[in-house]
Amino acid sequence: MRFHCKIYHSDTNYVLMNQEFDNLTDLAKSLGLTYNQVADISSKKKRKKDYRCFKYFPTIEINKIYNNNNTRGTDENGKTETNSKS
């Protein structure tokens, strides 16, 4: 499963990274973080102490890239749709 990573500063919209990766392991290596840290960021789970809340920490968005052939996605109305292979 592929992932898109965008890292930017919210105040200035200065983009530090805007790149696609084949998996979270490759993304973690590129960022110099552990797989678990990258998985936590991509899951968008709330933490008791969130290290992403510091004033100068950049915004990190990690999103799955859905294949049109065999994975689930959402349509323009936000409803989940299933695409199957033909």
N, C-alpha and C positions, 0 to 999 in steps of 0.2 A: 504494500500500500504506500502510495506517495504522499508527501507532506509539503506544504508551502509554508515558509517561515518569513515573516516580515518583522524586522526590528527597527524601531524608530523612536525619536523623542517626541512626545505628545505636544510639548509647548511650541516647538519650531517645525514639526513635521519633517525633520531631517532624517532620511532613511539610511540606516546603517547596513541593513541586509534585506534583500528581497529575492529569495532563491527557493528552488524546489529541491527536495531530497527524496531518495528512494525509500528511506525508512528513518525511524527515530534514532537509530544507532549512528548512522552517518551524520545526521543533524547534530547529535550530541558531540561527536568528535570535532565537527566544524566549529562549534561554539566553545569547546573546551569545558563542557559540563558533563555530568554523569547521565546515563540513560534515564535513571529515575527522576532527576531534576527536569529533564526535557519532557518526560511523560507527565509529570505533575503540571507543567506549564500548559501542555497540549490538552489536558483533561479539564482545565479551568476550574478545578476544585478549590473551595474556600479552605484556607488554613487558619489556625489560631494566630500564628505569627507569619505573615506573608512578606517574604523578602522583596517582593515586587512593589511594595508600597512606599519605598524610600523616594525622597523628593527627586533625585536625579537618575533614578533607575529608568532605563528605556522601556517602552511598551513592546512586549513580545507577543506576537500572534502566531500560533502554529495551527494550521488547519489541514484536515485530510483532503486530498484531491480524489474526488470520486470518478471512477471510470464510467463511461456511459454504457458499457457492455454488461457488467455483472455486479454492480454494487447499488446500494440504496442511496437515494438523494432526495432533494426536495424540489417541488415544482415552483413556479413563480408565485403561487399562493401560500407557500410554506408547508404544503401537505407532503407527507412522505410518499414516495413512489418507488416501485421496484422495477428494475430493468432486468430482463433475463436474456441469456444468449439465445440466438436463433439458429 
